[in-house]
Amino acid sequence: MYCPQCGARMALNDETTKLNEYTCNTCYNTEIETKQPVAGHPL
Ligand SMILES: [Zn+2]
């Protein structure tokens, strides 16, 4: 993932079963990326 604010590559800060949290080391922006359900796997 790239930072929508400054375009720098974001570092994976935290990962759970449902989402990834990325932090930008350049401007300290944080973005949450919700994981897509695995195909064929019931919710
Ligand atoms: Zn940034």
mmCIF file of the protein (N, C-alpha, C, O) and its ligand, coordinates in Angstrom:
data_MODEL
# 
_entry.id   MODEL 
# 
loop_
_entity.id 
_entity.type 
_entity.pdbx_number_of_molecules 
1 polymer     1 
2 non-polymer 1 
# 
_entity_poly.entity_id                      1 
_entity_poly.type                           'polypeptide(L)' 
_entity_poly.nstd_linkage                   no 
_entity_poly.nstd_monomer                   no 
_entity_poly.pdbx_seq_one_letter_code       MYCPQCGARMALNDETTKLNEYTCNTCYNTEIETKQPVAGHPL 
_entity_poly.pdbx_seq_one_letter_code_can   MYCPQCGARMALNDETTKLNEYTCNTCYNTEIETKQPVAGHPL 
_entity_poly.pdbx_strand_id                 A 
# 
loop_
_entity_poly_seq.entity_id 
_entity_poly_seq.num 
_entity_poly_seq.mon_id 
_entity_poly_seq.hetero 
1 1  MET n 
1 2  TYR n 
1 3  CYS n 
1 4  PRO n 
1 5  GLN n 
1 6  CYS n 
1 7  GLY n 
1 8  ALA n 
1 9  ARG n 
1 10 MET n 
1 11 ALA n 
1 12 LEU n 
1 13 ASN n 
1 14 ASP n 
1 15 GLU n 
1 16 THR n 
1 17 THR n 
1 18 LYS n 
1 19 LEU n 
1 20 ASN n 
1 21 GLU n 
1 22 TYR n 
1 23 THR n 
1 24 CYS n 
1 25 ASN n 
1 26 THR n 
1 27 CYS n 
1 28 TYR n 
1 29 ASN n 
1 30 THR n 
1 31 GLU n 
1 32 ILE n 
1 33 GLU n 
1 34 THR n 
1 35 LYS n 
1 36 GLN n 
1 37 PRO n 
1 38 VAL n 
1 39 ALA n 
1 40 GLY n 
1 41 HIS n 
1 42 PRO n 
1 43 LEU n 
# 
loop_
_struct_asym.id 
_struct_asym.entity_id 
A 1 
B 2 
# 
loop_
_chem_comp.id 
_chem_comp.type 
_chem_comp.mon_nstd_flag 
ALA 'L-peptide linking' y 
ARG 'L-peptide linking' y 
ASN 'L-peptide linking' y 
ASP 'L-peptide linking' y 
CYS 'L-peptide linking' y 
GLN 'L-peptide linking' y 
GLU 'L-peptide linking' y 
GLY 'peptide linking'   y 
HIS 'L-peptide linking' y 
ILE 'L-peptide linking' y 
LEU 'L-peptide linking' y 
LYS 'L-peptide linking' y 
MET 'L-peptide linking' y 
PRO 'L-peptide linking' y 
THR 'L-peptide linking' y 
TYR 'L-peptide linking' y 
VAL 'L-peptide linking' y 
ZN  non-polymer         . 
# 
_pdbx_entity_nonpoly.entity_id   2 
_pdbx_entity_nonpoly.name        ? 
_pdbx_entity_nonpoly.comp_id     ZN 
# 
_pdbx_nonpoly_scheme.asym_id         B 
_pdbx_nonpoly_scheme.entity_id       2 
_pdbx_nonpoly_scheme.mon_id          ZN 
_pdbx_nonpoly_scheme.ndb_seq_num     1 
_pdbx_nonpoly_scheme.pdb_seq_num     101 
_pdbx_nonpoly_scheme.auth_seq_num    101 
_pdbx_nonpoly_scheme.pdb_mon_id      ZN 
_pdbx_nonpoly_scheme.auth_mon_id     ZN 
_pdbx_nonpoly_scheme.pdb_strand_id   A 
_pdbx_nonpoly_scheme.pdb_ins_code    . 
# 
loop_
_atom_site.group_PDB 
_atom_site.id 
_atom_site.type_symbol 
_atom_site.label_atom_id 
_atom_site.label_alt_id 
_atom_site.label_comp_id 
_atom_site.label_asym_id 
_atom_site.label_entity_id 
_atom_site.label_seq_id 
_atom_site.pdbx_PDB_ins_code 
_atom_site.Cartn_x 
_atom_site.Cartn_y 
_atom_site.Cartn_z 
_atom_site.occupancy 
_atom_site.B_iso_or_equiv 
_atom_site.pdbx_formal_charge 
_atom_site.auth_seq_id 
_atom_site.auth_comp_id 
_atom_site.auth_asym_id 
_atom_site.auth_atom_id 
_atom_site.pdbx_PDB_model_num 
ATOM   1   N  N  . MET A 1 1  ? 0.851   -1.200  0.000  1.00 0.00 ? 1   MET A N  1 
ATOM   2   C  CA . MET A 1 1  ? 0.000   0.000   0.000  1.00 0.00 ? 1   MET A CA 1 
ATOM   3   C  C  . MET A 1 1  ? 0.884   1.246   0.000  1.00 0.00 ? 1   MET A C  1 
ATOM   4   O  O  . MET A 1 1  ? 1.922   1.294   0.659  1.00 0.00 ? 1   MET A O  1 
ATOM   5   N  N  . TYR A 1 2  ? 0.444   2.251   -0.755 1.00 0.00 ? 2   TYR A N  1 
ATOM   6   C  CA . TYR A 1 2  ? 1.173   3.516   -0.800 1.00 0.00 ? 2   TYR A CA 1 
ATOM   7   C  C  . TYR A 1 2  ? 0.349   4.612   -0.136 1.00 0.00 ? 2   TYR A C  1 
ATOM   8   O  O  . TYR A 1 2  ? -0.877  4.634   -0.255 1.00 0.00 ? 2   TYR A O  1 
ATOM   9   N  N  . CYS A 1 3  ? 1.014   5.508   0.553  1.00 0.00 ? 3   CYS A N  1 
ATOM   10  C  CA . CYS A 1 3  ? 0.353   6.565   1.301  1.00 0.00 ? 3   CYS A CA 1 
ATOM   11  C  C  . CYS A 1 3  ? -0.428  7.490   0.373  1.00 0.00 ? 3   CYS A C  1 
ATOM   12  O  O  . CYS A 1 3  ? 0.142   8.038   -0.570 1.00 0.00 ? 3   CYS A O  1 
ATOM   13  N  N  . PRO A 1 4  ? -1.728  7.673   0.627  1.00 0.00 ? 4   PRO A N  1 
ATOM   14  C  CA . PRO A 1 4  ? -2.541  8.569   -0.209 1.00 0.00 ? 4   PRO A CA 1 
ATOM   15  C  C  . PRO A 1 4  ? -2.175  10.035  -0.017 1.00 0.00 ? 4   PRO A C  1 
ATOM   16  O  O  . PRO A 1 4  ? -2.546  10.880  -0.832 1.00 0.00 ? 4   PRO A O  1 
ATOM   17  N  N  . GLN A 1 5  ? -1.464  10.336  1.036  1.00 0.00 ? 5   GLN A N  1 
ATOM   18  C  CA . GLN A 1 5  ? -1.099  11.728  1.312  1.00 0.00 ? 5   GLN A CA 1 
ATOM   19  C  C  . GLN A 1 5  ? 0.212   12.118  0.647  1.00 0.00 ? 5   GLN A C  1 
ATOM   20  O  O  . GLN A 1 5  ? 0.297   13.172  0.017  1.00 0.00 ? 5   GLN A O  1 
ATOM   21  N  N  . CYS A 1 6  ? 1.237   11.277  0.783  1.00 0.00 ? 6   CYS A N  1 
ATOM   22  C  CA . CYS A 1 6  ? 2.557   11.654  0.273  1.00 0.00 ? 6   CYS A CA 1 
ATOM   23  C  C  . CYS A 1 6  ? 3.092   10.685  -0.772 1.00 0.00 ? 6   CYS A C  1 
ATOM   24  O  O  . CYS A 1 6  ? 4.107   10.969  -1.408 1.00 0.00 ? 6   CYS A O  1 
ATOM   25  N  N  . GLY A 1 7  ? 2.431   9.547   -0.963 1.00 0.00 ? 7   GLY A N  1 
ATOM   26  C  CA . GLY A 1 7  ? 2.831   8.619   -2.011 1.00 0.00 ? 7   GLY A CA 1 
ATOM   27  C  C  . GLY A 1 7  ? 3.950   7.678   -1.624 1.00 0.00 ? 7   GLY A C  1 
ATOM   28  O  O  . GLY A 1 7  ? 4.373   6.854   -2.435 1.00 0.00 ? 7   GLY A O  1 
ATOM   29  N  N  . ALA A 1 8  ? 4.440   7.784   -0.395 1.00 0.00 ? 8   ALA A N  1 
ATOM   30  C  CA . ALA A 1 8  ? 5.503   6.879   0.045  1.00 0.00 ? 8   ALA A CA 1 
ATOM   31  C  C  . ALA A 1 8  ? 4.931   5.501   0.355  1.00 0.00 ? 8   ALA A C  1 
ATOM   32  O  O  . ALA A 1 8  ? 3.745   5.354   0.647  1.00 0.00 ? 8   ALA A O  1 
ATOM   33  N  N  . ARG A 1 9  ? 5.782   4.517   0.286  1.00 0.00 ? 9   ARG A N  1 
ATOM   34  C  CA . ARG A 1 9  ? 5.337   3.176   0.616  1.00 0.00 ? 9   ARG A CA 1 
ATOM   35  C  C  . ARG A 1 9  ? 5.093   3.093   2.121  1.00 0.00 ? 9   ARG A C  1 
ATOM   36  O  O  . ARG A 1 9  ? 5.907   3.563   2.915  1.00 0.00 ? 9   ARG A O  1 
ATOM   37  N  N  . MET A 1 10 ? 3.957   2.485   2.510  1.00 0.00 ? 10  MET A N  1 
ATOM   38  C  CA . MET A 1 10 ? 3.592   2.411   3.913  1.00 0.00 ? 10  MET A CA 1 
ATOM   39  C  C  . MET A 1 10 ? 4.070   1.096   4.514  1.00 0.00 ? 10  MET A C  1 
ATOM   40  O  O  . MET A 1 10 ? 4.132   0.071   3.834  1.00 0.00 ? 10  MET A O  1 
ATOM   41  N  N  . ALA A 1 11 ? 4.408   1.143   5.803  1.00 0.00 ? 11  ALA A N  1 
ATOM   42  C  CA . ALA A 1 11 ? 4.869   -0.040  6.511  1.00 0.00 ? 11  ALA A CA 1 
ATOM   43  C  C  . ALA A 1 11 ? 3.696   -0.712  7.211  1.00 0.00 ? 11  ALA A C  1 
ATOM   44  O  O  . ALA A 1 11 ? 2.816   -0.048  7.760  1.00 0.00 ? 11  ALA A O  1 
ATOM   45  N  N  . LEU A 1 12 ? 3.700   -2.054  7.181  1.00 0.00 ? 12  LEU A N  1 
ATOM   46  C  CA . LEU A 1 12 ? 2.661   -2.787  7.895  1.00 0.00 ? 12  LEU A CA 1 
ATOM   47  C  C  . LEU A 1 12 ? 2.909   -2.645  9.391  1.00 0.00 ? 12  LEU A C  1 
ATOM   48  O  O  . LEU A 1 12 ? 3.918   -3.115  9.918  1.00 0.00 ? 12  LEU A O  1 
ATOM   49  N  N  . ASN A 1 13 ? 1.977   -1.993  10.055 1.00 0.00 ? 13  ASN A N  1 
ATOM   50  C  CA . ASN A 1 13 ? 2.149   -1.681  11.477 1.00 0.00 ? 13  ASN A CA 1 
ATOM   51  C  C  . ASN A 1 13 ? 1.518   -2.740  12.372 1.00 0.00 ? 13  ASN A C  1 
ATOM   52  O  O  . ASN A 1 13 ? 2.081   -3.121  13.398 1.00 0.00 ? 13  ASN A O  1 
ATOM   53  N  N  . ASP A 1 14 ? 0.340   -3.208  11.967 1.00 0.00 ? 14  ASP A N  1 
ATOM   54  C  CA . ASP A 1 14 ? -0.356  -4.208  12.773 1.00 0.00 ? 14  ASP A CA 1 
ATOM   55  C  C  . ASP A 1 14 ? -1.214  -5.057  11.852 1.00 0.00 ? 14  ASP A C  1 
ATOM   56  O  O  . ASP A 1 14 ? -1.736  -4.572  10.848 1.00 0.00 ? 14  ASP A O  1 
ATOM   57  N  N  . GLU A 1 15 ? -1.352  -6.319  12.200 1.00 0.00 ? 15  GLU A N  1 
ATOM   58  C  CA . GLU A 1 15 ? -2.147  -7.219  11.383 1.00 0.00 ? 15  GLU A CA 1 
ATOM   59  C  C  . GLU A 1 15 ? -3.027  -8.062  12.278 1.00 0.00 ? 15  GLU A C  1 
ATOM   60  O  O  . GLU A 1 15 ? -2.558  -8.662  13.246 1.00 0.00 ? 15  GLU A O  1 
ATOM   61  N  N  . THR A 1 16 ? -4.321  -8.104  11.944 1.00 0.00 ? 16  THR A N  1 
ATOM   62  C  CA . THR A 1 16 ? -5.244  -8.996  12.641 1.00 0.00 ? 16  THR A CA 1 
ATOM   63  C  C  . THR A 1 16 ? -5.875  -9.899  11.591 1.00 0.00 ? 16  THR A C  1 
ATOM   64  O  O  . THR A 1 16 ? -5.558  -9.801  10.406 1.00 0.00 ? 16  THR A O  1 
ATOM   65  N  N  . THR A 1 17 ? -6.754  -10.764 12.024 1.00 0.00 ? 17  THR A N  1 
ATOM   66  C  CA . THR A 1 17 ? -7.407  -11.661 11.082 1.00 0.00 ? 17  THR A CA 1 
ATOM   67  C  C  . THR A 1 17 ? -8.358  -10.921 10.158 1.00 0.00 ? 17  THR A C  1 
ATOM   68  O  O  . THR A 1 17 ? -8.716  -11.423 9.093  1.00 0.00 ? 17  THR A O  1 
ATOM   69  N  N  . LYS A 1 18 ? -8.769  -9.713  10.571 1.00 0.00 ? 18  LYS A N  1 
ATOM   70  C  CA . LYS A 1 18 ? -9.769  -8.991  9.793  1.00 0.00 ? 18  LYS A CA 1 
ATOM   71  C  C  . LYS A 1 18 ? -9.222  -7.785  9.056  1.00 0.00 ? 18  LYS A C  1 
ATOM   72  O  O  . LYS A 1 18 ? -9.818  -7.339  8.076  1.00 0.00 ? 18  LYS A O  1 
ATOM   73  N  N  . LEU A 1 19 ? -8.099  -7.248  9.510  1.00 0.00 ? 19  LEU A N  1 
ATOM   74  C  CA . LEU A 1 19 ? -7.582  -6.047  8.857  1.00 0.00 ? 19  LEU A CA 1 
ATOM   75  C  C  . LEU A 1 19 ? -6.078  -5.887  9.015  1.00 0.00 ? 19  LEU A C  1 
ATOM   76  O  O  . LEU A 1 19 ? -5.451  -6.468  9.900  1.00 0.00 ? 19  LEU A O  1 
ATOM   77  N  N  . ASN A 1 20 ? -5.529  -5.077  8.124  1.00 0.00 ? 20  ASN A N  1 
ATOM   78  C  CA . ASN A 1 20 ? -4.131  -4.678  8.221  1.00 0.00 ? 20  ASN A CA 1 
ATOM   79  C  C  . ASN A 1 20 ? -4.085  -3.186  8.520  1.00 0.00 ? 20  ASN A C  1 
ATOM   80  O  O  . ASN A 1 20 ? -4.879  -2.406  7.995  1.00 0.00 ? 20  ASN A O  1 
ATOM   81  N  N  . GLU A 1 21 ? -3.150  -2.811  9.367  1.00 0.00 ? 21  GLU A N  1 
ATOM   82  C  CA . GLU A 1 21 ? -2.974  -1.400  9.663  1.00 0.00 ? 21  GLU A CA 1 
ATOM   83  C  C  . GLU A 1 21 ? -1.591  -0.973  9.174  1.00 0.00 ? 21  GLU A C  1 
ATOM   84  O  O  . GLU A 1 21 ? -0.570  -1.531  9.577  1.00 0.00 ? 21  GLU A O  1 
ATOM   85  N  N  . TYR A 1 22 ? -1.586  0.034   8.292  1.00 0.00 ? 22  TYR A N  1 
ATOM   86  C  CA . TYR A 1 22 ? -0.341  0.523   7.729  1.00 0.00 ? 22  TYR A CA 1 
ATOM   87  C  C  . TYR A 1 22 ? -0.041  1.916   8.258  1.00 0.00 ? 22  TYR A C  1 
ATOM   88  O  O  . TYR A 1 22 ? -0.938  2.736   8.454  1.00 0.00 ? 22  TYR A O  1 
ATOM   89  N  N  . THR A 1 23 ? 1.246   2.162   8.484  1.00 0.00 ? 23  THR A N  1 
ATOM   90  C  CA . THR A 1 23 ? 1.667   3.483   8.924  1.00 0.00 ? 23  THR A CA 1 
ATOM   91  C  C  . THR A 1 23 ? 2.703   4.022   7.948  1.00 0.00 ? 23  THR A C  1 
ATOM   92  O  O  . THR A 1 23 ? 3.592   3.293   7.506  1.00 0.00 ? 23  THR A O  1 
ATOM   93  N  N  . CYS A 1 24 ? 2.583   5.302   7.616  1.00 0.00 ? 24  CYS A N  1 
ATOM   94  C  CA . CYS A 1 24 ? 3.543   5.967   6.753  1.00 0.00 ? 24  CYS A CA 1 
ATOM   95  C  C  . CYS A 1 24 ? 4.672   6.536   7.603  1.00 0.00 ? 24  CYS A C  1 
ATOM   96  O  O  . CYS A 1 24 ? 4.439   7.300   8.539  1.00 0.00 ? 24  CYS A O  1 
ATOM   97  N  N  . ASN A 1 25 ? 5.886   6.155   7.264  1.00 0.00 ? 25  ASN A N  1 
ATOM   98  C  CA . ASN A 1 25 ? 7.032   6.645   8.027  1.00 0.00 ? 25  ASN A CA 1 
ATOM   99  C  C  . ASN A 1 25 ? 7.426   8.058   7.621  1.00 0.00 ? 25  ASN A C  1 
ATOM   100 O  O  . ASN A 1 25 ? 8.254   8.690   8.276  1.00 0.00 ? 25  ASN A O  1 
ATOM   101 N  N  . THR A 1 26 ? 6.839   8.543   6.554  1.00 0.00 ? 26  THR A N  1 
ATOM   102 C  CA . THR A 1 26 ? 7.185   9.879   6.076  1.00 0.00 ? 26  THR A CA 1 
ATOM   103 C  C  . THR A 1 26 ? 6.290   10.946  6.698  1.00 0.00 ? 26  THR A C  1 
ATOM   104 O  O  . THR A 1 26 ? 6.786   11.958  7.194  1.00 0.00 ? 26  THR A O  1 
ATOM   105 N  N  . CYS A 1 27 ? 4.965   10.726  6.676  1.00 0.00 ? 27  CYS A N  1 
ATOM   106 C  CA . CYS A 1 27 ? 4.049   11.743  7.200  1.00 0.00 ? 27  CYS A CA 1 
ATOM   107 C  C  . CYS A 1 27 ? 3.216   11.210  8.370  1.00 0.00 ? 27  CYS A C  1 
ATOM   108 O  O  . CYS A 1 27 ? 2.373   11.922  8.915  1.00 0.00 ? 27  CYS A O  1 
ATOM   109 N  N  . TYR A 1 28 ? 3.464   9.943   8.750  1.00 0.00 ? 28  TYR A N  1 
ATOM   110 C  CA . TYR A 1 28 ? 2.806   9.337   9.916  1.00 0.00 ? 28  TYR A CA 1 
ATOM   111 C  C  . TYR A 1 28 ? 1.303   9.174   9.740  1.00 0.00 ? 28  TYR A C  1 
ATOM   112 O  O  . TYR A 1 28 ? 0.556   9.079   10.714 1.00 0.00 ? 28  TYR A O  1 
ATOM   113 N  N  . ASN A 1 29 ? 0.878   9.144   8.497  1.00 0.00 ? 29  ASN A N  1 
ATOM   114 C  CA . ASN A 1 29 ? -0.513  8.821   8.195  1.00 0.00 ? 29  ASN A CA 1 
ATOM   115 C  C  . ASN A 1 29 ? -0.749  7.334   8.483  1.00 0.00 ? 29  ASN A C  1 
ATOM   116 O  O  . ASN A 1 29 ? 0.140   6.507   8.281  1.00 0.00 ? 29  ASN A O  1 
ATOM   117 N  N  . THR A 1 30 ? -1.938  7.009   8.949  1.00 0.00 ? 30  THR A N  1 
ATOM   118 C  CA . THR A 1 30 ? -2.293  5.614   9.215  1.00 0.00 ? 30  THR A CA 1 
ATOM   119 C  C  . THR A 1 30 ? -3.492  5.227   8.357  1.00 0.00 ? 30  THR A C  1 
ATOM   120 O  O  . THR A 1 30 ? -4.467  5.973   8.263  1.00 0.00 ? 30  THR A O  1 
ATOM   121 N  N  . GLU A 1 31 ? -3.412  4.069   7.740  1.00 0.00 ? 31  GLU A N  1 
ATOM   122 C  CA . GLU A 1 31 ? -4.505  3.580   6.908  1.00 0.00 ? 31  GLU A CA 1 
ATOM   123 C  C  . GLU A 1 31 ? -4.881  2.168   7.352  1.00 0.00 ? 31  GLU A C  1 
ATOM   124 O  O  . GLU A 1 31 ? -4.022  1.333   7.635  1.00 0.00 ? 31  GLU A O  1 
ATOM   125 N  N  . ILE A 1 32 ? -6.199  1.927   7.403  1.00 0.00 ? 32  ILE A N  1 
ATOM   126 C  CA . ILE A 1 32 ? -6.694  0.599   7.732  1.00 0.00 ? 32  ILE A CA 1 
ATOM   127 C  C  . ILE A 1 32 ? -7.174  -0.071  6.448  1.00 0.00 ? 32  ILE A C  1 
ATOM   128 O  O  . ILE A 1 32 ? -7.976  0.495   5.706  1.00 0.00 ? 32  ILE A O  1 
ATOM   129 N  N  . GLU A 1 33 ? -6.690  -1.249  6.201  1.00 0.00 ? 33  GLU A N  1 
ATOM   130 C  CA . GLU A 1 33 ? -7.101  -2.016  5.034  1.00 0.00 ? 33  GLU A CA 1 
ATOM   131 C  C  . GLU A 1 33 ? -7.853  -3.242  5.512  1.00 0.00 ? 33  GLU A C  1 
ATOM   132 O  O  . GLU A 1 33 ? -7.280  -4.125  6.150  1.00 0.00 ? 33  GLU A O  1 
ATOM   133 N  N  . THR A 1 34 ? -9.156  -3.292  5.196  1.00 0.00 ? 34  THR A N  1 
ATOM   134 C  CA . THR A 1 34 ? -9.960  -4.444  5.594  1.00 0.00 ? 34  THR A CA 1 
ATOM   135 C  C  . THR A 1 34 ? -9.671  -5.603  4.650  1.00 0.00 ? 34  THR A C  1 
ATOM   136 O  O  . THR A 1 34 ? -9.666  -5.445  3.429  1.00 0.00 ? 34  THR A O  1 
ATOM   137 N  N  . LYS A 1 35 ? -9.436  -6.743  5.227  1.00 0.00 ? 35  LYS A N  1 
ATOM   138 C  CA . LYS A 1 35 ? -9.147  -7.931  4.407  1.00 0.00 ? 35  LYS A CA 1 
ATOM   139 C  C  . LYS A 1 35 ? -10.421 -8.446  3.756  1.00 0.00 ? 35  LYS A C  1 
ATOM   140 O  O  . LYS A 1 35 ? -11.517 -8.390  4.315  1.00 0.00 ? 35  LYS A O  1 
ATOM   141 N  N  . GLN A 1 36 ? -10.218 -8.949  2.549  1.00 0.00 ? 36  GLN A N  1 
ATOM   142 C  CA . GLN A 1 36 ? -11.344 -9.558  1.848  1.00 0.00 ? 36  GLN A CA 1 
ATOM   143 C  C  . GLN A 1 36 ? -11.538 -10.975 2.401  1.00 0.00 ? 36  GLN A C  1 
ATOM   144 O  O  . GLN A 1 36 ? -10.566 -11.663 2.712  1.00 0.00 ? 36  GLN A O  1 
ATOM   145 N  N  . PRO A 1 37 ? -12.802 -11.405 2.521  1.00 0.00 ? 37  PRO A N  1 
ATOM   146 C  CA . PRO A 1 37 ? -13.052 -12.769 2.970  1.00 0.00 ? 37  PRO A CA 1 
ATOM   147 C  C  . PRO A 1 37 ? -12.416 -13.776 1.994  1.00 0.00 ? 37  PRO A C  1 
ATOM   148 O  O  . PRO A 1 37 ? -12.418 -13.567 0.781  1.00 0.00 ? 37  PRO A O  1 
ATOM   149 N  N  . VAL A 1 38 ? -11.891 -14.833 2.530  1.00 0.00 ? 38  VAL A N  1 
ATOM   150 C  CA . VAL A 1 38 ? -11.282 -15.854 1.684  1.00 0.00 ? 38  VAL A CA 1 
ATOM   151 C  C  . VAL A 1 38 ? -12.373 -16.581 0.904  1.00 0.00 ? 38  VAL A C  1 
ATOM   152 O  O  . VAL A 1 38 ? -13.384 -16.990 1.474  1.00 0.00 ? 38  VAL A O  1 
ATOM   153 N  N  . ALA A 1 39 ? -12.167 -16.738 -0.383 1.00 0.00 ? 39  ALA A N  1 
ATOM   154 C  CA . ALA A 1 39 ? -13.154 -17.382 -1.238 1.00 0.00 ? 39  ALA A CA 1 
ATOM   155 C  C  . ALA A 1 39 ? -13.450 -18.796 -0.746 1.00 0.00 ? 39  ALA A C  1 
ATOM   156 O  O  . ALA A 1 39 ? -12.538 -19.579 -0.481 1.00 0.00 ? 39  ALA A O  1 
ATOM   157 N  N  . GLY A 1 40 ? -14.718 -19.104 -0.629 1.00 0.00 ? 40  GLY A N  1 
ATOM   158 C  CA . GLY A 1 40 ? -15.123 -20.440 -0.211 1.00 0.00 ? 40  GLY A CA 1 
ATOM   159 C  C  . GLY A 1 40 ? -15.116 -20.638 1.290  1.00 0.00 ? 40  GLY A C  1 
ATOM   160 O  O  . GLY A 1 40 ? -15.507 -21.693 1.791  1.00 0.00 ? 40  GLY A O  1 
ATOM   161 N  N  . HIS A 1 41 ? -14.672 -19.621 1.999  1.00 0.00 ? 41  HIS A N  1 
ATOM   162 C  CA . HIS A 1 41 ? -14.633 -19.730 3.455  1.00 0.00 ? 41  HIS A CA 1 
ATOM   163 C  C  . HIS A 1 41 ? -15.814 -18.982 4.051  1.00 0.00 ? 41  HIS A C  1 
ATOM   164 O  O  . HIS A 1 41 ? -15.945 -17.778 3.832  1.00 0.00 ? 41  HIS A O  1 
ATOM   165 N  N  . PRO A 1 42 ? -16.684 -19.667 4.803  1.00 0.00 ? 42  PRO A N  1 
ATOM   166 C  CA . PRO A 1 42 ? -17.867 -19.000 5.370  1.00 0.00 ? 42  PRO A CA 1 
ATOM   167 C  C  . PRO A 1 42 ? -17.487 -17.939 6.400  1.00 0.00 ? 42  PRO A C  1 
ATOM   168 O  O  . PRO A 1 42 ? -16.501 -18.084 7.122  1.00 0.00 ? 42  PRO A O  1 
ATOM   169 N  N  . LEU A 1 43 ? -18.260 -16.901 6.456  1.00 0.00 ? 43  LEU A N  1 
ATOM   170 C  CA . LEU A 1 43 ? -17.980 -15.831 7.399  1.00 0.00 ? 43  LEU A CA 1 
ATOM   171 C  C  . LEU A 1 43 ? -18.357 -16.240 8.822  1.00 0.00 ? 43  LEU A C  1 
ATOM   172 O  O  . LEU A 1 43 ? -18.187 -15.455 9.755  1.00 0.00 ? 43  LEU A O  1 
HETATM 173 ZN ZN . ZN  B 2 .  ? 2.671   9.572   3.920  1.00 0.00 2 101 ZN  A ZN 1 
# 
